[in-house]
Amino acid sequence: MSNNTRRTGKRQLRFGVVAVEKGFITPDQLFEALKVQVREDLEKETHRLLGEILLEQDAMTHEQRDEVLEVLEGLRHVFG
């Protein structure tokens, strides 16, 4: 399991899932950002984080991104 995911029960919490659950983005916005991420991974052989892509798309604010990262960091401390 990577540092960006945490398993709680049967579900992995990821940046996009937390952002949707907090109401910062819609599932459609997450899907579009994931498409950009995968396309760049394949075409440019670079990997940008979803938060970076969502900021570029004006789908999230810096404050919202930071709040999601804080949630994920908190889960890392709880679930190791």
Backbone as CSV, one residue per row, in Angstrom:
resi,resn,N_x,N_y,N_z,CA_x,CA_y,CA_z,C_x,C_y,C_z
1,MET,0.853,-1.177,0.000,0.000,0.000,0.000,0.893,1.233,0.000
2,SER,0.631,2.189,-0.844,1.449,3.387,-0.935,1.104,4.358,0.184
3,ASN,1.914,5.401,0.304,1.652,6.428,1.308,0.395,7.220,1.006
4,ASN,-0.076,7.187,-0.231,-1.248,7.971,-0.611,-2.559,7.239,-0.358
5,THR,-2.483,5.993,0.084,-3.714,5.255,0.333,-3.705,4.690,1.736
6,ARG,-4.861,4.540,2.288,-5.037,3.947,3.608,-6.205,2.984,3.531
7,ARG,-6.039,1.813,4.101,-7.122,0.841,4.112,-7.893,0.989,5.412
8,THR,-9.180,1.269,5.288,-10.060,1.326,6.451,-11.201,0.384,6.150
9,GLY,-11.252,-0.708,6.867,-12.245,-1.714,6.550,-11.923,-2.317,5.201
10,LYS,-12.907,-2.317,4.295,-12.717,-2.898,2.970,-12.404,-1.835,1.924
11,ARG,-12.208,-0.595,2.340,-12.089,0.494,1.395,-10.770,1.238,1.549
12,GLN,-10.150,1.574,0.461,-8.952,2.389,0.503,-9.351,3.845,0.333
13,LEU,-8.869,4.685,1.236,-9.137,6.107,1.087,-8.025,6.730,0.267
14,ARG,-8.412,7.365,-0.789,-7.490,8.030,-1.687,-7.879,9.493,-1.782
15,PHE,-6.963,10.283,-2.320,-7.175,11.718,-2.420,-8.525,12.026,-3.069
16,GLY,-8.796,11.442,-4.219,-10.023,11.738,-4.956,-11.278,11.352,-4.201
17,VAL,-11.235,10.217,-3.513,-12.399,9.768,-2.747,-12.695,10.749,-1.622
18,VAL,-11.663,11.157,-0.904,-11.852,12.115,0.190,-12.377,13.438,-0.349
19,ALA,-11.830,13.904,-1.462,-12.267,15.173,-2.047,-13.742,15.125,-2.446
20,VAL,-14.180,14.002,-2.997,-15.597,13.857,-3.367,-16.455,13.790,-2.104
21,GLU,-16.036,12.989,-1.123,-16.828,12.845,0.098,-16.977,14.165,0.842
22,LYS,-15.969,15.014,0.771,-16.044,16.322,1.424,-16.853,17.321,0.605
23,GLY,-17.237,16.944,-0.607,-18.030,17.824,-1.448,-17.208,18.881,-2.170
24,PHE,-15.884,18.693,-2.199,-15.019,19.663,-2.874,-15.081,19.512,-4.390
25,ILE,-15.258,18.286,-4.860,-15.362,18.017,-6.296,-16.485,17.006,-6.515
26,THR,-16.910,16.899,-7.756,-17.932,15.916,-8.117,-17.239,14.641,-8.607
27,PRO,-17.963,13.533,-8.628,-17.384,12.326,-9.217,-16.942,12.543,-10.668
28,ASP,-17.689,13.343,-11.419,-17.304,13.626,-12.809,-15.974,14.389,-12.874
29,GLN,-15.771,15.336,-11.970,-14.504,16.073,-11.941,-13.348,15.137,-11.585
30,LEU,-13.594,14.222,-10.661,-12.569,13.239,-10.304,-12.231,12.375,-11.510
31,PHE,-13.251,11.909,-12.205,-13.035,11.063,-13.375,-12.214,11.789,-14.438
32,GLU,-12.545,13.048,-14.680,-11.806,13.827,-15.685,-10.349,14.005,-15.268
33,ALA,-10.107,14.274,-13.998,-8.736,14.435,-13.513,-7.970,13.114,-13.606
34,LEU,-8.633,12.012,-13.317,-7.989,10.704,-13.438,-7.619,10.412,-14.889
35,LYS,-8.488,10.805,-15.826,-8.171,10.609,-17.239,-6.929,11.397,-17.625
36,VAL,-6.827,12.627,-17.140,-5.639,13.443,-17.421,-4.406,12.767,-16.839
37,GLN,-4.518,12.288,-15.609,-3.388,11.644,-14.933,-2.902,10.422,-15.712
38,VAL,-3.819,9.578,-16.119,-3.447,8.368,-16.857,-2.863,8.717,-18.220
39,ARG,-3.491,9.657,-18.906,-2.987,10.067,-20.223,-1.550,10.595,-20.102
40,GLU,-1.301,11.436,-19.117,0.054,11.963,-18.928,1.040,10.859,-18.554
41,ASP,0.588,9.919,-17.714,1.446,8.786,-17.353,1.890,8.035,-18.603
42,LEU,0.970,7.815,-19.519,1.261,7.042,-20.722,2.021,7.847,-21.775
43,GLU,1.616,9.084,-21.986,2.205,9.888,-23.065,3.509,10.565,-22.655
44,LYS,3.538,11.128,-21.490,4.695,11.920,-21.066,5.614,11.163,-20.111
45,GLU,5.150,10.018,-19.666,5.885,9.214,-18.685,6.215,10.032,-17.437
46,THR,5.280,10.907,-17.073,5.393,11.656,-15.831,4.117,11.420,-15.036
47,HIS,4.232,11.564,-13.739,3.061,11.333,-12.889,2.809,12.570,-12.046
48,ARG,1.675,13.213,-12.327,1.258,14.345,-11.503,0.200,13.879,-10.527
49,LEU,0.224,14.439,-9.350,-0.762,14.095,-8.336,-2.112,14.698,-8.692
50,LEU,-3.183,14.015,-8.260,-4.535,14.491,-8.576,-4.792,15.888,-8.045
51,GLY,-4.300,16.185,-6.857,-4.500,17.515,-6.299,-3.947,18.595,-7.207
52,GLU,-2.798,18.337,-7.795,-2.172,19.282,-8.720,-3.039,19.473,-9.967
53,ILE,-3.535,18.371,-10.495,-4.383,18.430,-11.693,-5.688,19.162,-11.387
54,LEU,-6.309,18.852,-10.264,-7.571,19.498,-9.898,-7.389,20.992,-9.649
55,LEU,-6.244,21.382,-9.108,-5.949,22.811,-8.955,-5.845,23.481,-10.318
56,GLU,-5.128,22.842,-11.225,-4.956,23.395,-12.569,-6.297,23.547,-13.282
57,GLN,-7.209,22.612,-13.030,-8.534,22.654,-13.665,-9.494,23.588,-12.932
58,ASP,-9.023,24.255,-11.897,-9.862,25.130,-11.058,-11.041,24.383,-10.442
59,ALA,-10.851,23.098,-10.204,-11.892,22.295,-9.573,-11.789,22.356,-8.052
60,MET,-10.592,22.677,-7.546,-10.358,22.767,-6.104,-9.525,23.997,-5.808
61,THR,-9.633,24.448,-4.557,-8.769,25.521,-4.091,-7.551,24.911,-3.385
62,HIS,-6.552,25.721,-3.159,-5.378,25.259,-2.413,-5.780,24.825,-1.002
63,GLU,-6.709,25.560,-0.413,-7.162,25.237,0.937,-7.864,23.881,0.969
64,GLN,-8.695,23.614,-0.032,-9.386,22.324,-0.097,-8.381,21.185,-0.286
65,ARG,-7.411,21.393,-1.178,-6.387,20.380,-1.387,-5.653,20.080,-0.079
66,ASP,-5.278,21.134,0.628,-4.559,20.964,1.882,-5.406,20.238,2.921
67,GLU,-6.711,20.513,2.942,-7.600,19.839,3.890,-7.673,18.342,3.595
68,VAL,-7.752,17.985,2.331,-7.766,16.562,1.962,-6.454,15.904,2.387
69,LEU,-5.339,16.583,2.140,-4.037,16.018,2.527,-3.938,15.852,4.038
70,GLU,-4.518,16.784,4.795,-4.524,16.659,6.253,-5.325,15.444,6.699
71,VAL,-6.461,15.201,6.050,-7.269,14.015,6.377,-6.457,12.753,6.121
72,LEU,-5.803,12.678,4.968,-5.020,11.498,4.639,-3.834,11.326,5.582
73,GLU,-3.209,12.411,5.966,-2.085,12.352,6.906,-2.584,11.879,8.277
74,GLY,-3.734,12.363,8.691,-4.321,11.920,9.961,-4.610,10.430,9.949
75,LEU,-5.093,9.931,8.828,-5.372,8.493,8.721,-4.086,7.684,8.757
76,ARG,-3.015,8.242,8.203,-1.730,7.549,8.234,-1.273,7.340,9.670
77,HIS,-1.517,8.348,10.515,-1.124,8.236,11.914,-2.007,7.233,12.653
78,VAL,-3.280,7.182,12.316,-4.214,6.272,13.000,-4.013,4.828,12.559
79,PHE,-3.900,4.620,11.233,-3.856,3.261,10.698,-2.461,2.804,10.322
80,GLY,-1.478,3.709,10.445,-0.090,3.346,10.170,0.140,2.928,8.811
